Amino acid sequence: MLSFLRYGTDGSVMACVFNFAGVEHSGYRLGLPSAGRWREVLNTDATDYRGGGIGNLGGVDATEEPWHGRPASAVLVLPPSSALWLEPA
């Protein structure tokens, strides 16, 4: 697993998560800078890319539970051998 936050010059943020394992990880908690809805911008396991369609149904809801040194977090489903990009909705 590799995850990081990418900030744009305009203050926008994107959470990038990579699962290099060949198995799905359900219940992976990721620290985020803010609570609220986060939209799935990219899921490389989407059927559009001939993947298995495993994912987060288009987005996740982050709560104010601190994690990874961040003030909020969300629980993700990470498809095997995939990348997920999330942005605030």
MDTraj code that builds the backbone (N, CA, C; nanometers):
import mdtraj as md
import numpy as np

residues = "MET LEU SER PHE LEU ARG TYR GLY THR ASP GLY SER VAL MET ALA CYS VAL PHE ASN PHE ALA GLY VAL GLU HIS SER GLY TYR ARG LEU GLY LEU PRO SER ALA GLY ARG TRP ARG GLU VAL LEU ASN THR ASP ALA THR ASP TYR ARG GLY GLY GLY ILE GLY ASN LEU GLY GLY VAL ASP ALA THR GLU GLU PRO TRP HIS GLY ARG PRO ALA SER ALA VAL LEU VAL LEU PRO PRO SER SER ALA LEU TRP LEU GLU PRO ALA".split()
xyz = np.array([
    [0.0843, -0.1167, 0.0000],
    [0.0000, 0.0000, 0.0000],
    [0.0892, 0.1236, 0.0000],
    [0.0512, 0.2193, -0.0818],
    [0.1191, 0.3484, -0.0850],
    [0.0102, 0.4533, -0.0985],
    [0.0138, 0.5531, -0.0122],
    [-0.0858, 0.6604, -0.0221],
    [-0.0191, 0.7937, 0.0060],
    [-0.0707, 0.8963, -0.0590],
    [-0.0212, 1.0316, -0.0356],
    [-0.1277, 1.1309, -0.0780],
    [-0.1115, 1.2543, -0.0302],
    [-0.1993, 1.3644, -0.0695],
    [-0.1237, 1.4530, -0.1658],
    [-0.1888, 1.4937, -0.2715],
    [-0.1281, 1.5815, -0.3721],
    [-0.2040, 1.7134, -0.3705],
    [-0.1328, 1.8238, -0.3461],
    [-0.1946, 1.9562, -0.3391],
    [-0.1635, 2.0365, -0.4648],
    [-0.2652, 2.1014, -0.5204],
    [-0.2482, 2.1876, -0.6362],
    [-0.2126, 2.3288, -0.5929],
    [-0.1643, 2.4091, -0.6850],
    [-0.1292, 2.5478, -0.6538],
    [-0.2517, 2.6297, -0.6158],
    [-0.3701, 2.5827, -0.6538],
    [-0.4944, 2.6523, -0.6197],
    [-0.5514, 2.6065, -0.4858],
    [-0.4796, 2.5188, -0.4139],
    [-0.5256, 2.4694, -0.2848],
    [-0.6073, 2.3416, -0.2927],
    [-0.6342, 2.2939, -0.4131],
    [-0.7096, 2.1688, -0.4278],
    [-0.6247, 2.0520, -0.3763],
    [-0.6915, 1.9449, -0.3411],
    [-0.6208, 1.8281, -0.2878],
    [-0.6761, 1.7015, -0.3513],
    [-0.5874, 1.6054, -0.3724],
    [-0.6270, 1.4749, -0.4228],
    [-0.5567, 1.3695, -0.3383],
    [-0.6325, 1.2696, -0.2945],
    [-0.5761, 1.1564, -0.2216],
    [-0.5494, 1.0453, -0.3227],
    [-0.4278, 0.9951, -0.3228],
    [-0.3875, 0.8898, -0.4159],
    [-0.3496, 0.7661, -0.3351],
    [-0.4100, 0.6539, -0.3679],
    [-0.3860, 0.5289, -0.2953],
    [-0.3568, 0.4191, -0.3966],
    [-0.2496, 0.3457, -0.3721],
    [-0.2087, 0.2378, -0.4614],
    [-0.2009, 0.1076, -0.3829],
    [-0.2655, 0.0046, -0.4328],
    [-0.2598, -0.1283, -0.3734],
    [-0.1766, -0.2154, -0.4672],
    [-0.0546, -0.2452, -0.4271],
    [0.0339, -0.3256, -0.5103],
    [0.0167, -0.4756, -0.4865],
    [-0.0673, -0.5111, -0.3899],
    [-0.0924, -0.6527, -0.3613],
    [-0.1942, -0.7082, -0.4609],
    [-0.1897, -0.8352, -0.4812],
    [-0.2821, -0.9004, -0.5731],
    [-0.4140, -0.9390, -0.5095],
    [-0.4418, -0.8842, -0.3913],
    [-0.5668, -0.9144, -0.3208],
    [-0.6370, -0.7846, -0.2823],
    [-0.7692, -0.7925, -0.2735],
    [-0.8513, -0.6786, -0.2317],
    [-0.8294, -0.6501, -0.0832],
    [-0.8313, -0.5221, -0.0468],
    [-0.8256, -0.4812, 0.0936],
    [-0.9522, -0.4035, 0.1248],
    [-1.0421, -0.4640, 0.1998],
    [-1.1633, -0.3959, 0.2445],
    [-1.1372, -0.3402, 0.3836],
    [-1.1930, -0.2249, 0.4130],
    [-1.1774, -0.1666, 0.5456],
    [-1.0466, -0.0936, 0.5658],
    [-0.9811, -0.0498, 0.4588],
    [-0.8554, 0.0253, 0.4710],
    [-0.8877, 0.1697, 0.5075],
    [-0.8437, 0.2123, 0.6260],
    [-0.8703, 0.3492, 0.6710],
    [-0.7580, 0.4408, 0.6231],
    [-0.7974, 0.5523, 0.5647],
    [-0.7034, 0.6494, 0.5094],
    [-0.7240, 0.7846, 0.5754],
    [-0.6172, 0.8451, 0.6240],
    [-0.6242, 0.9792, 0.6803],
    [-0.6437, 1.0830, 0.5710],
    [-0.7321, 1.1791, 0.5974],
    [-0.7646, 1.2834, 0.4993],
    [-0.7655, 1.4203, 0.5668],
    [-0.7476, 1.5275, 0.4898],
    [-0.7424, 1.6613, 0.5490],
    [-0.8779, 1.7184, 0.5886],
    [-0.9884, 1.6584, 0.5425],
    [-1.1202, 1.7120, 0.5775],
    [-1.2261, 1.6028, 0.5732],
    [-1.3275, 1.6204, 0.6568],
    [-1.4417, 1.5292, 0.6575],
    [-1.5352, 1.5665, 0.5426],
    [-1.6290, 1.4793, 0.5137],
    [-1.7254, 1.5031, 0.4069],
    [-1.7109, 1.4012, 0.2959],
    [-1.7813, 1.4246, 0.1893],
    [-1.7823, 1.3317, 0.0748],
    [-1.6564, 1.3493, -0.0093],
    [-1.5940, 1.2384, -0.0460],
    [-1.4793, 1.2363, -0.1360],
    [-1.5173, 1.1532, -0.2574],
    [-1.5028, 1.2117, -0.3743],
    [-1.5426, 1.1497, -0.5008],
    [-1.4274, 1.0679, -0.5582],
    [-1.4598, 0.9499, -0.6083],
    [-1.3614, 0.8637, -0.6727],
    [-1.3369, 0.9160, -0.8143],
    [-1.2224, 0.9786, -0.8355],
    [-1.1867, 1.0362, -0.9655],
    [-1.1329, 0.9281, -1.0585],
    [-1.0535, 0.8379, -1.0033],
    [-0.9942, 0.7293, -1.0819],
    [-0.9968, 0.6017, -0.9997],
    [-1.0400, 0.4963, -1.0612],
    [-1.0317, 0.3622, -1.0043],
    [-0.9868, 0.2724, -1.1185],
    [-0.8625, 0.2291, -1.1140],
    [-0.8100, 0.1508, -1.2262],
    [-0.8721, 0.0117, -1.2360],
    [-0.9539, -0.0268, -1.1374],
    [-1.0248, -0.1543, -1.1444],
    [-1.1663, -0.1372, -1.1996],
    [-1.2013, -0.0174, -1.2424],
    [-1.3349, 0.0072, -1.2987],
    [-1.3539, -0.0754, -1.4257],
    [-1.4776, -0.1097, -1.4527],
    [-1.5067, -0.1889, -1.5727],
    [-1.4735, -0.1120, -1.7005],
    [-1.4707, 0.0217, -1.6940],
    [-1.4296, 0.1024, -1.8101],
    [-1.2877, 0.0681, -1.8545],
    [-1.2059, 0.0230, -1.7589],
    [-1.0673, -0.0138, -1.7885],
    [-1.0508, -0.1659, -1.7934],
    [-1.1633, -0.2364, -1.8092],
    [-1.1669, -0.3830, -1.8136],
    [-1.1250, -0.4473, -1.6820],
    [-1.1478, -0.3739, -1.5725],
    [-1.1210, -0.4280, -1.4397],
    [-1.2406, -0.5041, -1.3873],
    [-1.2295, -0.5473, -1.2637],
    [-1.3345, -0.6258, -1.2013],
    [-1.4502, -0.5453, -1.1462],
    [-1.4365, -0.4136, -1.1429],
    [-1.5448, -0.3290, -1.0941],
    [-1.5520, -0.3177, -0.9434],
    [-1.4453, -0.3555, -0.8740],
    [-1.4412, -0.3419, -0.7284],
    [-1.4081, -0.1971, -0.6954],
    [-1.4765, -0.1410, -0.5974],
    [-1.4472, -0.0028, -0.5614],
    [-1.5377, 0.0484, -0.4529],
    [-1.5603, 0.1787, -0.4538],
    [-1.6307, 0.2480, -0.3473],
    [-1.7590, 0.3142, -0.3956],
    [-1.8179, 0.2587, -0.5010],
    [-1.9448, 0.3090, -0.5554],
    [-1.9392, 0.4583, -0.5864],
    [-1.8252, 0.5029, -0.6360],
    [-1.8116, 0.6419, -0.6788],
    [-1.7602, 0.7386, -0.5752],
    [-1.7495, 0.6965, -0.4499],
    [-1.6982, 0.7867, -0.3475],
    [-1.7110, 0.7291, -0.2081],
    [-1.6579, 0.8040, -0.1126],
    [-1.6624, 0.7642, 0.0287],
    [-1.6969, 0.8857, 0.1133],
    [-1.7453, 0.8603, 0.2338],
    [-1.7742, 0.9666, 0.3294],
    [-1.6685, 0.9650, 0.4384],
    [-1.5919, 1.0731, 0.4471],
    [-1.4898, 1.0861, 0.5505],
    [-1.5533, 1.1429, 0.6770],
    [-1.5119, 1.0895, 0.7910],
    [-1.5605, 1.1361, 0.9206],
    [-1.4493, 1.2121, 0.9923],
    [-1.4825, 1.2732, 1.1034],
    [-1.3836, 1.3497, 1.1797],
    [-1.3019, 1.2609, 1.2730],
    [-1.2761, 1.1381, 1.2313],
    [-1.1903, 1.0477, 1.3075],
    [-1.0465, 1.0638, 1.2583],
    [-0.9574, 1.1195, 1.3425],
    [-0.8184, 1.1403, 1.3000],
    [-0.7499, 1.0072, 1.2661],
    [-0.6624, 1.0137, 1.1653],
    [-0.5889, 0.8940, 1.1217],
    [-0.4675, 0.9369, 1.0416],
    [-0.3590, 0.8668, 1.0557],
    [-0.2352, 0.8978, 0.9825],
    [-0.1922, 1.0433, 1.0015],
    [-0.2183, 1.1009, 1.1184],
    [-0.1799, 1.2393, 1.1438],
    [-0.2686, 1.3421, 1.0762],
    [-0.3810, 1.2994, 1.0243],
    [-0.4763, 1.3895, 0.9574],
    [-0.6022, 1.4007, 1.0429],
    [-0.6764, 1.5122, 1.0323],
    [-0.7928, 1.5336, 1.1188],
    [-0.9166, 1.4520, 1.0825],
    [-0.9186, 1.3891, 0.9674],
    [-1.0353, 1.3122, 0.9230],
    [-0.9873, 1.1822, 0.8594],
    [-1.0823, 1.0924, 0.8331],
    [-1.0461, 0.9669, 0.7671],
    [-1.1688, 0.9047, 0.7021],
    [-1.1419, 0.8134, 0.6109],
    [-1.2476, 0.7378, 0.5429],
    [-1.2022, 0.5933, 0.5308],
    [-1.2985, 0.5038, 0.5262],
    [-1.2705, 0.3613, 0.5090],
    [-1.2930, 0.3267, 0.3621],
    [-1.1911, 0.2661, 0.3011],
    [-1.1932, 0.2372, 0.1579],
    [-1.1960, 0.0877, 0.1293],
    [-1.2439, 0.0556, 0.0115],
    [-1.2264, -0.0769, -0.0482],
    [-1.1212, -0.0584, -0.1567],
    [-1.0096, -0.1286, -0.1428],
    [-0.9012, -0.1170, -0.2400],
    [-0.8957, -0.2437, -0.3247],
    [-0.9263, -0.2323, -0.4528],
    [-0.9191, -0.3488, -0.5412],
    [-0.7751, -0.3998, -0.5519],
    [-0.7571, -0.5252, -0.5908],
    [-0.6215, -0.5773, -0.6077],
    [-0.5480, -0.5064, -0.7211],
    [-0.4189, -0.4846, -0.7012],
    [-0.3316, -0.4269, -0.8048],
    [-0.3952, -0.3049, -0.8699],
    [-0.4269, -0.2048, -0.7892],
    [-0.5040, -0.0913, -0.8405],
    [-0.4549, 0.0419, -0.7853],
    [-0.5082, 0.1475, -0.8445],
    [-0.4873, 0.2841, -0.7969],
    [-0.6234, 0.3503, -0.7812],
    [-0.6399, 0.4255, -0.6729],
    [-0.7599, 0.5061, -0.6503],
    [-0.7171, 0.6495, -0.6295],
    [-0.7869, 0.7410, -0.6927],
    [-0.7668, 0.8840, -0.6696],
    [-0.8992, 0.9399, -0.6210],
    [-0.8944, 1.0159, -0.5131],
    [-1.0148, 1.0737, -0.4535],
    [-0.9963, 1.2233, -0.4365],
    [-1.1048, 1.2992, -0.4561],
    [-1.1019, 1.4434, -0.4325],
    [-1.2290, 1.4822, -0.3574],
    [-1.2241, 1.5930, -0.2817],
    [-1.3457, 1.6369, -0.2127],
    [-1.4567, 1.6641, -0.3138],
    [-1.5762, 1.6172, -0.2812],
    [-1.6903, 1.6347, -0.3723],
    [-1.7470, 1.7751, -0.3619],
])
top = md.Topology()
chain = top.add_chain()
for i, resn in enumerate(residues, 1):
    res = top.add_residue(resn, chain, resSeq=i)
    for name in ("N", "CA", "C"):
        top.add_atom(name, md.element.get_by_symbol(name[0]), res)
traj = md.Trajectory(xyz[None], top)
